[in-house]
Amino acid sequence: MNVERWVAGRQLTWQKLEDLLAQVDRRGLSSLNREQLQSLGRLYRSAASDLSRARALGFGIDITSYLNNLVVKGHNQVYQSPRNRWNDLAHFLWITFPAVYRNNIIYVVVSFLLFILPLIGTWGLILNDVNVAHMDVQTGHPIVSDELFSCIENKKMWTDESQERSPVVASFIATNNIKCCLLSYVGGITFGLLTVYVLVTNGIAIGGVFAVCQLHEMAYRLAAFVAPHGVFELSAIWISGGAGLLLGRGVLFPGKYNRTDSIRLAAKPSFVLFAGCVPLLLIAGTIEGFISPRTDMPQEAKYAVSISTLIVLLLYLVVPRKWPDSTQKAEIIVNRPETEMPMLHSASE
């Protein structure tokens, strides 16, 4: 059998099934008319038959992986039980987000390095010459603002007053952090340049503040403030930065896809990474508003909160787990390249 000719002949059928499944994903089964519902079942059975043939004849990993994921997705839609939005949200948070995080950990690591290296470099430079803190990161915006520098010089912790306005502060902090992470994520569309800029400048800013605090013997107070919420907040920044870098890679290096398809493929897992950061930021904002600024809480208790959140986050992100009813729902997003038609490009050449 001529594989390329067979693939070319079946391409239209597979695409019709993909289009119907995409419509179901967006608007539910109720959006399909009677004819479309009949086509969905027929096309699903046809794809299942094609998968069996591809496996039996050894057509190659690209074809079988694509068909396998298409059939899995079709099965989940054709035989789905009534949708439960809360159940879907729980599945996303418990299975999909951690799985996509593990599958794209390299982008998060690069994001972490783009943040931490400027932080360490700025911290070292200011310790050697405090005047570096007054240098502009961009015009009119020094590494450490004059107001903040003056506050540190006077041995005042600018965070102490926020404990009197905890609910307002928590809401403001969560909103501000979400904006920062959103900017890191959507910055990927600028070939990743904006994402890199956000990560580097945030690292420089935090490194600068810590260095000035250390020079005025305030670093221990700042560390005690950051410790409780820092694990969730900083992790969310790094993960959203990784999402932006993943999206930027799709823009910069389309490979065998055209650029539009490459961006579309990268957008799926990168959006999952960003969306998974939102609850982390909400938790971080709550802790930062109600626990971090408290002056009546021992520093040891704040560090205990930090260690506890670190353990919980590591277990949540790193340990694989299964969903009781469906272990395949995250597969289509996690195994990103195999969910499209990589073999169709070669078949049409």
C-alpha positions in Angstrom: 0.0 0.0 0.0 1.2 3.5 -0.8 1.2 5.2 2.6 1.3 8.8 1.3 -1.6 8.1 -1.1 -3.7 6.5 1.6 -3.0 9.4 4.1 -3.9 11.9 1.4 -7.1 10.0 0.7 -8.1 9.9 4.3 -7.1 13.4 5.3 -10.4 15.0 4.5 -12.3 12.5 6.7 -10.0 13.1 9.6 -10.2 16.8 9.2 -14.0 16.7 9.3 -13.8 14.7 12.5 -11.4 17.2 14.0 -13.7 20.1 13.1 -16.7 18.4 14.7 -14.8 17.6 17.8 -13.5 21.2 18.0 -17.1 22.5 17.8 -18.1 20.1 20.6 -15.2 21.3 22.7 -16.2 24.9 22.2 -20.0 24.7 22.4 -21.0 21.2 23.6 -22.8 18.3 21.9 -26.0 20.3 21.9 -24.6 22.6 19.2 -24.6 19.8 16.7 -27.6 19.2 14.5 -29.0 15.7 13.7 -26.9 15.3 10.6 -23.7 16.4 12.4 -24.4 14.0 15.3 -24.7 11.1 12.8 -21.5 12.2 11.0 -19.6 12.4 14.3 -20.4 8.7 15.1 -19.7 7.6 11.6 -16.4 9.5 11.4 -15.3 8.3 14.8 -15.8 4.7 13.7 -14.0 5.3 10.5 -11.0 6.8 12.4 -10.9 3.9 14.7 -10.8 1.5 11.7 -8.0 3.6 10.2 -6.1 3.4 13.5 -6.4 -0.4 13.5 -5.2 -0.6 9.9 -2.2 1.8 10.6 -1.2 -0.3 13.5 -1.5 -3.6 11.7 0.5 -2.4 8.7 3.1 -0.6 10.7 2.6 2.9 9.1 4.9 4.7 11.5 4.7 6.5 14.8 3.5 9.8 13.4 0.4 8.4 11.8 -0.5 6.0 14.6 0.1 8.6 17.3 -2.1 11.1 15.5 -4.9 8.6 14.9 -4.7 7.3 18.5 -5.1 10.7 20.0 -7.9 11.6 17.5 -9.8 8.4 18.4 -9.3 9.0 22.1 -10.7 12.5 21.8 -13.5 11.2 19.7 -14.3 8.5 22.2 -14.4 11.0 25.0 -16.9 13.1 23.1 -19.1 10.3 21.6 -19.4 8.4 24.9 -19.1 11.2 27.3 -21.2 11.4 30.4 -23.0 14.7 31.1 -20.5 17.5 31.6 -19.8 18.7 35.1 -17.9 22.0 35.0 -16.7 21.6 38.6 -15.4 18.1 37.7 -13.7 19.5 34.7 -12.0 22.2 36.7 -10.9 19.7 39.3 -9.5 17.5 36.6 -7.6 20.4 35.1 -6.0 21.4 38.4 -5.3 17.9 39.6 -4.2 16.2 36.4 -3.8 18.4 33.3 -1.8 21.3 34.7 0.8 19.3 36.6 1.2 16.9 33.6 1.7 19.8 31.2 4.2 21.4 33.7 6.2 18.2 33.9 6.2 17.8 30.1 7.5 21.3 29.6 9.8 21.7 32.6 12.7 22.8 30.5 10.9 26.1 29.7 10.2 26.7 33.3 13.9 26.1 34.2 15.0 28.6 31.5 12.5 31.1 32.9 13.9 30.6 36.4 17.5 31.2 35.1 16.4 34.4 33.3 15.0 35.6 36.6 17.5 34.4 39.1 20.8 35.3 37.3 20.0 39.0 36.9 18.8 39.0 40.6 22.1 37.6 41.8 24.1 39.9 39.5 22.3 43.0 40.6 22.5 42.0 44.3 26.3 41.6 44.0 26.8 44.8 42.1 24.9 46.9 44.6 26.7 45.3 47.5 30.0 46.6 46.0 28.6 50.0 45.0 25.3 51.2 46.4 25.0 53.8 43.6 24.1 51.1 41.2 20.7 51.0 42.9 20.0 54.4 41.4 20.7 53.4 37.8 17.7 53.4 35.5 16.3 50.0 34.3 14.3 52.2 31.8 14.1 55.9 31.6 12.8 57.4 34.9 12.6 54.0 36.6 15.7 53.2 38.8 16.4 49.8 40.1 15.3 50.9 43.6 13.0 53.9 43.6 14.0 57.0 45.6 11.0 56.6 47.9 11.8 52.9 48.6 15.5 53.7 49.1 14.7 56.4 51.6 12.3 54.1 53.5 15.0 51.4 53.8 17.6 54.0 54.9 15.3 55.0 57.7 15.0 51.4 58.8 11.3 51.3 58.0 9.6 48.2 56.5 7.2 49.5 53.9 5.1 46.4 54.2 4.2 46.8 57.9 1.2 49.1 57.2 -0.4 46.7 54.8 -1.6 44.4 57.7 -4.2 47.0 58.6 -5.8 46.7 55.1 -5.4 42.9 54.6 -8.4 42.2 52.4 -7.7 45.2 50.1 -4.0 44.4 49.9 -4.6 40.7 49.1 -7.0 41.6 46.3 -4.6 44.2 44.9 -1.6 42.0 45.1 -3.3 39.0 43.4 -4.6 41.3 40.6 -1.1 42.8 40.1 0.6 39.5 40.1 -1.9 38.1 37.6 -1.2 41.1 35.3 2.6 40.4 35.6 2.2 36.7 34.7 -0.2 37.5 31.9 2.4 39.9 30.4 5.0 37.2 30.7 2.8 34.7 28.9 1.5 36.9 26.0 5.0 38.3 25.6 5.8 35.0 23.9 4.1 36.2 20.8 6.8 38.9 20.5 9.3 36.1 19.7 9.7 35.7 23.5 11.4 39.1 23.8 8.8 40.7 26.1 8.8 37.5 28.2 12.6 37.7 28.7 12.3 41.4 29.5 9.7 40.9 32.2 11.7 38.1 33.8 15.0 39.9 33.7 13.6 43.3 35.0 11.7 41.6 37.8 14.9 39.7 38.8 16.9 43.0 38.8 14.2 44.8 40.9 14.1 42.1 43.6 17.9 41.7 43.6 18.3 45.4 44.0 15.8 45.7 46.9 17.4 42.8 48.8 20.9 44.3 48.3 19.9 47.7 49.6 18.1 46.1 52.6 21.2 44.0 53.3 23.4 47.1 53.3 21.1 48.7 55.9 20.7 45.5 57.9 17.1 45.0 56.8 17.5 41.9 54.7 16.3 39.5 57.5 13.0 41.5 57.8 12.5 41.5 54.1 13.2 37.7 53.9 10.7 37.1 56.7 8.1 39.0 54.7 8.7 37.3 51.4 9.1 33.7 52.8 5.4 32.8 53.4 4.0 33.8 50.0 7.2 33.7 47.9 7.1 30.0 47.0 3.7 30.3 45.3 4.2 33.8 43.9 7.7 33.2 42.4 6.8 29.8 41.1 3.8 31.3 39.3 6.1 33.9 37.7 8.6 31.3 36.5 5.8 29.0 35.2 4.1 31.8 33.3 7.5 32.9 32.0 8.0 29.3 30.8 4.6 29.5 29.1 5.7 32.6 27.3 9.0 31.0 26.2 7.1 28.0 25.0 4.8 30.2 22.9 7.9 32.2 21.7 9.5 29.0 20.5 6.4 28.3 18.4 6.8 31.7 16.8 10.5 31.5 16.3 11.0 27.8 15.3 8.0 26.5 13.4 10.0 23.5 12.1 8.0 21.4 9.7 4.8 23.3 10.4 3.9 26.7 8.9 4.1 29.5 11.5 0.4 29.7 12.1 0.1 26.0 12.9 3.2 26.2 15.0 1.8 29.0 17.1 -1.5 27.2 17.4 0.2 24.0 18.6 2.4 25.9 21.2 -0.6 27.9 22.4 -2.4 24.9 23.8 0.1 23.7 26.4 1.4 27.3 27.1 -2.1 28.4 28.0 -2.5 25.5 30.3 0.7 26.6 32.1 -0.5 30.1 32.4 -4.1 29.2 33.5 -2.6 26.9 36.2 -0.7 29.8 37.7 -3.9 31.8 38.5 -4.9 29.7 41.6 -1.3 29.8 42.7 -1.3 33.6 42.5 -4.6 33.8 44.3 -3.2 31.7 47.2 0.0 33.8 47.2 -2.0 37.0 47.3 -4.0 35.8 50.2 -0.9 34.8 52.2 0.8 38.1 51.3 -2.2 40.1 52.4 -3.0 38.2 55.7 0.2 36.5 56.9 3.4 38.0 55.4 3.1 41.6 56.7 2.1 40.6 60.3 4.5 42.0 62.8 3.0 40.0 65.7 3.9 36.6 64.1 7.3 35.1 64.9 9.6 34.9 62.0 10.0 31.1 62.6 6.3 30.7 62.0 6.6 32.5 58.6 9.5 30.3 57.6 7.4 27.3 58.6 4.7 28.5 56.3 7.3 28.8 53.5 8.6 25.3 54.0 5.2 23.9 54.1 4.1 25.6 50.9 7.3 24.4 49.2 6.6 20.8 50.1 3.0 21.0 49.0 3.8 22.6 45.7 6.6 20.1 44.9 4.2 17.2 45.6 1.5 18.8 43.6 3.6 19.5 40.5 6.1 16.6 40.4 4.2 13.5 41.6 2.2 11.9 38.7 -1.4 10.9 39.5 -4.4 9.4 37.9 -8.0 10.5 37.6 -10.5 7.8 38.8 -12.7 7.8 35.6 -10.4 8.9 32.8 -6.6 8.8 32.6 -6.5 10.0 29.0 -8.1 13.4 29.1 -4.8 15.3 29.5 -3.0 13.2 26.8 -4.1 15.4 23.9 -2.5 18.5 25.5 0.5 16.9 27.1 1.6 15.1 23.9 1.2 18.2 21.9 2.9 17.5 18.5 1.1 14.2 18.0 -2.4 15.8 18.2 -2.1 17.4 14.8 -1.3 15.9 11.4 2.5 15.9 11.1 2.4 13.3 8.3 0.0 15.3 6.1 2.7 17.9 5.3 5.1 15.2 4.0 2.2 13.5 2.2 1.3 16.5 0.3 4.9 17.5 -0.7 
